[in-house]
Amino acid sequence: MLDAAHHNLLSTKYGHFFEPALLKEIAQVSRFKHVKKDRIILDIGDEIAFMPLVLEGSIKIMREDADNNDLLLYYLEFGDTCAMTLNCCLRKAKSPIRAITEQDTDLLVVPIGKMEEWMVKYATWRSYVFDSYHIRLNEMLESIDSLAFLNMEERLLKYLNNKALINKEIELQVTHQEIATDLHTSRVVVSRLLKKLEKAEKLQMRRNKIILPDFSAASV
């Protein structure tokens, strides 16, 4: 059960999503959790016991191929929840994704036992779930389009721009290896393309930092 401060935070953040009765139930059954940056909160193969509701921060959702290489699917921010987690909750399946905090993140942990109950009981919850499926599907289709139709340089620019938008910073604290992992490529390729983009004045490089001076230049 949430304390008064976190109950108020829930109402402030999600009051326009859910009716008061549902907000009250969420406050009664959920737990508040603060997770530091770069922590795994759900891993591939885990039994799913909860569903996250993001209050502050962001989480990146990763998929793994047969060679154990990660690929970034989409980000979760305030107001978001993970459609793949919801689907697994309803089917009582193990997690097919890895969820890693992109920033220090505050979230609510909601027991999966409430998912089906609220789908029947609350129209606002049904709308929230269906909207989440729709948004996440579009983001996954966008990821597929990037893989299919964009070259690696275009994918890299798109990735950096999205990361800047998520973090609300034009200065990105990220290593070449982190980028390579998210884009499912090699660090050598990332380093070469970053140098090329810096030469074209589309970004600036510092030690473990990339600066995007012009968001429009990073757009794809």
Sine and cosine of phi, psi and omega as CSV:
sin_phi,cos_phi,sin_psi,cos_psi,sin_omega,cos_omega
0.00,0.00,0.66,-0.75,-0.03,-1.00
-0.98,0.21,0.54,-0.84,0.13,-0.99
-0.98,0.22,0.07,-1.00,-0.11,-0.99
-0.87,0.49,-0.65,0.76,-0.04,-1.00
-0.90,0.43,-0.71,0.71,-0.02,-1.00
-0.96,0.27,-0.49,0.87,0.11,-0.99
-0.89,0.46,-0.70,0.72,0.03,-1.00
-0.90,0.44,-0.62,0.78,0.03,-1.00
-0.90,0.44,-0.67,0.74,0.07,-1.00
-0.85,0.53,-0.74,0.68,-0.02,-1.00
-0.89,0.45,-0.64,0.77,0.01,-1.00
-0.91,0.41,-0.69,0.73,-0.09,-1.00
-0.98,0.19,-0.62,0.78,-0.15,-0.99
-0.90,-0.44,0.14,0.99,-0.01,-1.00
-0.87,0.49,-0.51,0.86,0.00,-1.00
-1.00,0.08,-0.14,0.99,0.07,-1.00
-1.00,0.00,-0.72,0.69,-0.22,-0.98
-0.86,-0.51,0.47,-0.88,0.07,-1.00
-0.97,0.26,0.32,-0.95,-0.08,-1.00
-0.82,0.57,-0.63,0.78,-0.03,-1.00
-0.89,0.46,-0.65,0.76,0.02,-1.00
-0.94,0.34,-0.66,0.75,0.05,-1.00
-0.85,0.53,-0.64,0.77,0.01,-1.00
-0.90,0.44,-0.69,0.73,0.01,-1.00
-0.91,0.42,-0.66,0.75,0.03,-1.00
-0.87,0.50,-0.68,0.73,0.00,-1.00
-0.89,0.45,-0.54,0.84,-0.04,-1.00
-0.96,0.26,-0.57,0.82,-0.15,-0.99
-0.96,-0.28,-0.23,0.97,-0.10,-1.00
-1.00,-0.08,0.26,-0.96,0.09,-1.00
-0.84,-0.54,0.61,-0.80,0.09,-1.00
-0.99,0.13,0.64,-0.77,0.00,-1.00
-0.63,-0.78,0.76,-0.65,0.11,-0.99
-0.96,-0.29,0.81,-0.59,-0.07,-1.00
-0.83,-0.56,0.78,-0.62,0.01,-1.00
-0.93,0.37,0.32,-0.95,0.03,-1.00
-0.86,0.51,0.57,-0.82,0.10,-1.00
0.92,0.40,0.48,0.88,0.08,-1.00
-0.97,-0.26,0.64,-0.77,0.08,-1.00
-0.99,0.16,0.85,-0.52,0.04,-1.00
-0.97,-0.23,-0.27,0.96,0.08,-1.00
-0.44,-0.90,0.74,-0.67,-0.05,-1.00
-0.88,-0.47,0.29,-0.96,0.01,-1.00
-0.88,0.47,0.77,-0.64,0.00,-1.00
1.00,-0.03,-0.13,0.99,0.01,-1.00
-0.93,0.37,0.56,-0.83,0.22,-0.98
-0.95,0.33,0.76,-0.65,-0.06,-1.00
-1.00,-0.01,0.91,-0.41,-0.03,-1.00
-0.95,-0.31,-0.17,0.99,-0.06,-1.00
-0.51,-0.86,0.26,-0.97,0.13,-0.99
-0.85,-0.52,0.72,-0.70,-0.03,-1.00
-1.00,0.02,0.64,-0.77,0.22,-0.98
-0.90,-0.44,0.90,-0.43,-0.09,-1.00
-0.98,0.19,0.78,-0.63,0.07,-1.00
-0.99,-0.16,-0.74,0.67,0.02,-1.00
-0.60,-0.80,0.48,-0.88,0.03,-1.00
1.00,-0.04,-0.33,-0.94,-0.03,-1.00
-0.39,-0.92,0.40,-0.91,-0.04,-1.00
-0.74,-0.67,0.70,-0.71,0.09,-1.00
-0.98,-0.20,0.65,-0.76,-0.04,-1.00
-0.97,-0.26,0.85,-0.53,-0.10,-1.00
-0.90,-0.44,0.53,-0.85,0.11,-0.99
-0.90,-0.43,0.48,-0.88,-0.04,-1.00
-0.89,-0.46,0.69,-0.73,0.04,-1.00
-1.00,0.01,-0.08,-1.00,-0.06,-1.00
-0.91,0.42,-0.36,0.93,0.01,-1.00
-0.99,-0.13,0.25,0.97,0.02,-1.00
0.92,0.40,0.45,0.89,0.10,-0.99
-1.00,-0.08,0.67,-0.75,-0.04,-1.00
-1.00,0.05,0.45,-0.89,0.12,-0.99
-0.67,-0.75,0.78,-0.63,0.02,-1.00
-0.95,0.31,0.80,-0.60,0.05,-1.00
-0.99,-0.11,-0.80,0.60,-0.02,-1.00
-0.22,-0.97,0.13,-0.99,0.05,-1.00
-0.94,-0.34,0.48,-0.88,0.18,-0.98
-0.93,-0.36,0.72,-0.69,0.07,-1.00
-0.80,-0.59,-0.20,-0.98,0.03,-1.00
-0.81,0.59,0.70,-0.71,0.02,-1.00
1.00,0.05,-0.17,0.99,-0.04,-1.00
-0.99,-0.10,0.43,-0.90,0.29,-0.96
-0.65,-0.76,0.20,-0.98,-0.14,-0.99
-1.00,-0.02,0.90,-0.44,-0.02,-1.00
-0.89,0.45,-0.59,0.81,0.00,-1.00
-0.92,0.39,-0.59,0.81,0.07,-1.00
-0.92,0.40,-0.68,0.73,0.05,-1.00
-0.85,0.53,-0.71,0.71,-0.01,-1.00
-0.88,0.48,-0.69,0.72,0.01,-1.00
-0.92,0.39,-0.58,0.81,0.06,-1.00
-0.86,0.51,-0.74,0.68,-0.06,-1.00
-0.93,0.36,-0.52,0.86,0.00,-1.00
-1.00,-0.09,-0.03,1.00,-0.04,-1.00
0.82,0.57,0.68,0.73,-0.01,-1.00
-0.97,-0.24,0.28,-0.96,0.05,-1.00
-0.98,0.19,0.36,-0.93,-0.09,-1.00
-0.93,0.38,0.77,-0.64,0.09,-1.00
-1.00,-0.08,0.05,1.00,-0.10,-1.00
-0.76,-0.65,0.26,-0.97,0.11,-0.99
-0.90,-0.43,0.79,-0.62,0.00,-1.00
-0.94,-0.35,0.86,-0.50,-0.07,-1.00
-0.81,-0.58,0.72,-0.69,0.00,-1.00
-0.93,0.36,0.80,-0.60,0.06,-1.00
-0.99,0.17,-0.53,0.85,0.03,-1.00
-0.69,-0.72,0.14,-0.99,0.24,-0.97
-0.83,0.56,0.76,-0.64,-0.19,-0.98
-0.73,-0.68,0.71,-0.71,0.15,-0.99
-0.97,-0.24,0.75,-0.66,0.00,-1.00
-0.57,-0.82,0.28,-0.96,0.13,-0.99
-0.96,-0.27,0.69,-0.73,0.02,-1.00
-0.98,-0.21,0.92,-0.39,-0.07,-1.00
-0.95,-0.31,0.81,-0.59,0.00,-1.00
-0.86,0.51,0.65,-0.76,-0.06,-1.00
-0.92,0.40,-0.36,0.93,-0.01,-1.00
-0.88,0.48,-0.32,0.95,-0.02,-1.00
-1.00,0.04,-0.22,0.98,-0.13,-0.99
-0.86,0.51,-0.83,0.56,-0.04,-1.00
-0.92,0.39,-0.63,0.77,0.00,-1.00
-0.85,0.52,-0.72,0.69,-0.04,-1.00
-0.95,0.31,-0.47,0.88,0.06,-1.00
-0.87,0.49,-0.60,0.80,0.00,-1.00
-0.99,0.14,-0.61,0.79,-0.20,-0.98
-0.99,0.11,-0.55,0.83,-0.16,-0.99
-0.80,-0.60,0.86,-0.52,0.03,-1.00
-0.90,0.43,-0.58,0.82,-0.01,-1.00
-0.92,0.39,-0.56,0.83,0.04,-1.00
-0.93,0.36,-0.67,0.74,0.04,-1.00
-0.86,0.51,-0.71,0.70,0.01,-1.00
-0.88,0.47,-0.67,0.74,0.00,-1.00
-0.88,0.48,-0.71,0.70,-0.01,-1.00
-0.90,0.43,-0.73,0.68,-0.02,-1.00
-0.91,0.42,-0.64,0.77,0.06,-1.00
-0.89,0.46,-0.64,0.77,0.02,-1.00
-0.89,0.46,-0.69,0.72,0.06,-1.00
-0.85,0.53,-0.71,0.70,-0.04,-1.00
-0.89,0.46,-0.73,0.68,-0.03,-1.00
-0.90,0.43,-0.74,0.68,-0.03,-1.00
-0.91,0.42,-0.60,0.80,0.05,-1.00
-0.88,0.48,-0.71,0.71,0.02,-1.00
-0.88,0.48,-0.63,0.78,0.01,-1.00
-0.93,0.37,-0.61,0.79,0.05,-1.00
-0.93,0.36,-0.60,0.80,0.08,-1.00
-0.90,0.43,-0.61,0.80,0.06,-1.00
-0.90,0.44,-0.62,0.78,0.05,-1.00
-0.90,0.43,-0.66,0.75,0.03,-1.00
-0.91,0.42,-0.68,0.74,0.03,-1.00
-0.87,0.49,-0.65,0.76,0.01,-1.00
-0.88,0.47,-0.69,0.73,0.01,-1.00
-0.91,0.42,-0.63,0.77,-0.11,-0.99
-0.99,0.14,-0.59,0.81,-0.23,-0.97
-0.89,-0.45,-0.26,0.97,-0.01,-1.00
-0.97,-0.25,0.60,-0.80,0.11,-0.99
-0.98,0.21,0.13,-0.99,-0.12,-0.99
-0.90,0.44,-0.57,0.82,0.02,-1.00
-0.90,0.44,-0.69,0.73,0.03,-1.00
-0.91,0.40,-0.64,0.77,0.04,-1.00
-0.89,0.46,-0.63,0.77,0.00,-1.00
-0.90,0.43,-0.71,0.70,0.04,-1.00
-0.88,0.47,-0.67,0.74,0.02,-1.00
-0.89,0.45,-0.69,0.73,0.02,-1.00
-0.87,0.49,-0.74,0.67,-0.02,-1.00
-0.90,0.44,-0.65,0.76,0.01,-1.00
-0.90,0.44,-0.70,0.71,0.02,-1.00
-0.89,0.46,-0.65,0.76,0.00,-1.00
-0.91,0.42,-0.63,0.78,0.05,-1.00
-0.90,0.43,-0.65,0.76,0.02,-1.00
-0.91,0.42,-0.68,0.73,0.00,-1.00
-0.89,0.46,-0.70,0.71,-0.06,-1.00
-1.00,0.07,-0.13,0.99,0.00,-1.00
0.83,0.56,0.63,0.78,-0.01,-1.00
-0.60,-0.80,0.66,-0.75,0.10,-0.99
-1.00,0.03,-0.17,0.98,0.09,-1.00
-0.97,-0.23,0.92,-0.38,-0.09,-1.00
-0.98,-0.20,0.84,-0.54,0.08,-1.00
-1.00,0.04,1.00,-0.04,-0.09,-1.00
-0.48,-0.88,0.61,-0.79,0.03,-1.00
-1.00,-0.04,0.30,-0.95,0.04,-1.00
-0.89,0.45,-0.57,0.82,0.01,-1.00
-0.93,0.37,-0.61,0.79,0.05,-1.00
-0.88,0.48,-0.69,0.73,0.02,-1.00
-0.89,0.45,-0.71,0.71,-0.01,-1.00
-0.86,0.52,-0.67,0.74,0.01,-1.00
-0.89,0.45,-0.72,0.69,-0.02,-1.00
-0.91,0.43,-0.56,0.83,-0.06,-1.00
-1.00,-0.09,0.03,1.00,0.07,-1.00
0.87,0.49,0.74,0.67,0.04,-1.00
-0.63,-0.78,-0.19,-0.98,-0.04,-1.00
-0.99,-0.15,0.42,-0.91,0.03,-1.00
-0.89,0.46,-0.58,0.82,0.00,-1.00
-0.88,0.48,-0.70,0.71,0.01,-1.00
-0.90,0.45,-0.70,0.72,0.01,-1.00
-0.88,0.48,-0.72,0.70,-0.01,-1.00
-0.88,0.48,-0.67,0.74,0.00,-1.00
-0.90,0.44,-0.69,0.72,-0.03,-1.00
-0.94,0.34,-0.59,0.81,0.04,-1.00
-0.90,0.44,-0.65,0.76,0.06,-1.00
-0.89,0.46,-0.64,0.77,0.02,-1.00
-0.90,0.43,-0.68,0.74,0.00,-1.00
-0.94,0.35,-0.57,0.82,0.07,-1.00
-0.91,0.41,-0.66,0.75,0.02,-1.00
-0.89,0.46,-0.55,0.84,0.03,-1.00
-0.99,0.12,0.07,1.00,0.05,-1.00
0.89,0.45,0.52,0.85,0.07,-1.00
-1.00,-0.06,-0.22,0.97,0.07,-1.00
-0.33,-0.94,0.19,-0.98,0.07,-1.00
-0.81,-0.59,0.63,-0.78,-0.02,-1.00
-0.93,-0.37,0.68,-0.73,0.16,-0.99
-0.78,-0.63,0.03,-1.00,0.01,-1.00
-0.91,0.42,0.88,-0.47,-0.02,-1.00
0.80,0.59,0.48,0.88,0.00,-1.00
-0.56,-0.83,0.65,-0.76,0.08,-1.00
-0.81,-0.59,0.76,-0.65,-0.04,-1.00
-0.93,-0.37,0.79,-0.62,0.06,-1.00
-0.96,-0.29,1.00,-0.08,-0.09,-1.00
-0.93,0.36,-0.34,0.94,-0.06,-1.00
-0.62,-0.78,0.94,-0.33,-0.02,-1.00
-0.86,0.51,-0.62,0.79,-0.02,-1.00
-0.89,0.45,-0.52,0.85,0.03,-1.00
-0.95,0.32,-0.39,0.92,-0.01,-1.00
-1.00,0.00,-0.14,0.99,-0.05,-1.00
-0.96,0.27,0.53,-0.85,0.05,-1.00
-0.81,-0.59,0.00,0.00,0.00,0.00
